[in-house]
Amino acid sequence: MSWIVLHFIGIISYAASGAFVALEAKYSFIGVYALGLTTAFGGALIRNVIIGVPVTELWDPIIIFTVLMTLTIIVLLPLKLLNHWRRWSLFFDSIGLASFALQGAMLAKEMFTNDFGVIILASMFTGIGGGMIRDIIAQRKPLALKEEIHAILTILCAFCIWLGWDSPFELTVIVLVVVALRMSAIHYNWRLPLPYHLHKESE
């Protein structure tokens, strides 16, 4: 698994995640495409602006065509295959989170050698940026800002890249581990702790 493979996996997964959120919200087919494209490119766009990479590098015709084909396939899927909107959305969101967080960390390490702070920021913005934009547009509370463990998982990805664990085998294992942790967190309701006074109010 290489940088470009992670990019394609992340783009496709986040496009699918955005599409399923749009379908759950009963958006028109234009809305499905709009939210899918925004989710797919949002995190990478934020990352490129922050670390100084030209945003024009995102507009690769092959990547855009891949995203559009992904969204078209989802729009045309039979309804009985799409009954569990939220489950599909969370699954693809987890894959996109892992792939983009690793990709952002790898790009930051390549540009800024081994600056751990920059690697973490690039990993976080790339990993959760698209999902946050998707949730805001869909008028949902961003999952990454609630008690979800998104930020912890992006830091884990950044730490692995900082340690030099970036061979194809290692990247594949990291993606699988992050997806497994995220889906386990959803299934077992693992949450980050709230600030003390908010925790007391919720009791």
N, C-alpha and C positions, 0 to 999 in steps of 0.2 A: 504494500500500500504506500503510495507516494503522495507528495503535496497535491498534485493535480487530481489524483484519485479522491483524496479527502475533499477537495473543492467540489468535485462533481457529486459526491455522496451528500455533502452538506447542502448544496444548492437544491438537489432533487428532494431531499428529505424535508427541508424547510418550505419549499414550494408546496409539497404535499400537505404539510402541516397547516399552512395558511389556507389551502383550498378546503380542507376538512372543517376548519373553523368557520370559513365563509358558508359552507353548505349547512353546517349546524345552525348558523344564524339566518339561514334562508335567504342568502344574497342571490342576486341575479347572476347569470353566467359571466357577465362583465365584472361583477364584484368578486367572483371566484378568481378570475384571472388577475385582477388588480391586487387582491390581498395575497395571492400566491406569489406574485412577482415581488411585492414589497417585502414579504417575509424572506424570500430567497436571497435578495440582494441587500436588505437593510443592514445586517450586521457587518458584512464586508465593506459596505459603503462607509459606515462609521469608522471602522478600523483604518481604512485607507486614508481618510481625512485626517485622523489623529496622528498617524505615524508618517504621513507625508508621501504616500504612494498614490500616483495618479489614478483617479477614479475611472478614467477611460479604460483601464486594464480590465475592468469588470464586464465591459460590453463586448465580449467575445461572441461572435455570431453563433458558434457551436453551442456555447453555454446557454444563450438566450433561446435557441431552438430547442435544446434539451428541456429547459424549464417549461416552455410552451407546450411541448409534447406531453410532459408529465401532467400538466394541468388539464389538457384535453382528454387524456385517458381517464383521469379522475371524474371529470364532468360526464363522461360517457358510460361510466360504470353503472351496472344495474343497481337499483335502490336496495335490493336485499343484501348486497355486498357492503353497503354503506350504513347499515343500521346502527353500528356502534361508532358514531362520529367521534366522540371524545376519546375513545380508546385508540382509534387510528391516529388521531391528532397527536396524542401524547406519545405514542410510539415513534412516529416520524420526528416529532420535536426532540426526542431523546437522541435519535441518530444524528440529527442536524446539530444539536448541542455538542456532542462529542466530536464530530468531524470538523466543525468550524472552530471549536476551541483549540483543537490540536493544530489546525491549519494556521490560525492566527498566531499561535505561539511559535510555530516554525518560521513564519515570515518575520516576526519580530526578532527572533534569535539570529536569523540570517542577516538582518539589517543592522542590529545593535549588539552584535556578539552575544555576550552572556548576561546582559542586564536583566536581572530577575524581575524587577518592578515593571519594566516595559513589557516583558514577556507575559506577565500576569494580566496587565491591562489589555494588551492585544487579544489575549485568549478570552477574557471576559467580554469585551465589546463585540468580538466576532461571534462568540458562542451564544450570547443571550440577546444581542442587539436586535436581530431580526424578529425574534419571538416577542420582545417587548413592544416593538413597533406594531406588530400584528395584534397584540392584545389591546393596545391603546386605540387603534383604529376600530377594532371590533367592540370597543367600549367594555372591555373586561379588565379586571385588576391584573396587572402583569404578574405572571407566575413567578418570575425571577425576583420580584420585590416583596413577595409574601414569604411564608415560612418554607417554601420549596428549597431544595438543596442545590439549585442551579449554580450559584456562585462557588460553592465548595467544589463542585465537579469541574468547573473551569479552572480553578486553582490547581486541582489535582492534575489536569491535563498540562497546564503550564509547568508544574513541577517536574513532570515526567520528561517534557521536552528540554527543560533546563538541565536535567541530569544526562541528557544525550540519548534518551531512549527513543530513537526515531528510525529504527530499521523497519522495513515493511512488516515483519512479524510482530515487532513490539507495538507498532501503531495499531495493527489489527486487534491485538490483545487489549490495548488501552480502550479502543472504541467499544469492544464487547463488554469490558468491565464497567465502563461509564454508563452504557445503556442498561446493563443489568442492575447497577446501583440505582439509577433513576427510576426504572420500572418497579424495583423492590420498594423504593421510597414511596411511590404512589400506592402500591398494593398494601404495604404495612403502615401507611400514614406517618412516615418519618417526617419530622418537621424541625426546622431550626428554632432555637428558643426565642421567644419574644422578649423585648425589653421588660424589666422586672415589673414596672407598674402596670403595663398592659397585660402581663401574665396574671397578675393579681386580679385585674378586672374580669378576665375571662373565666376565672374559677367560680 
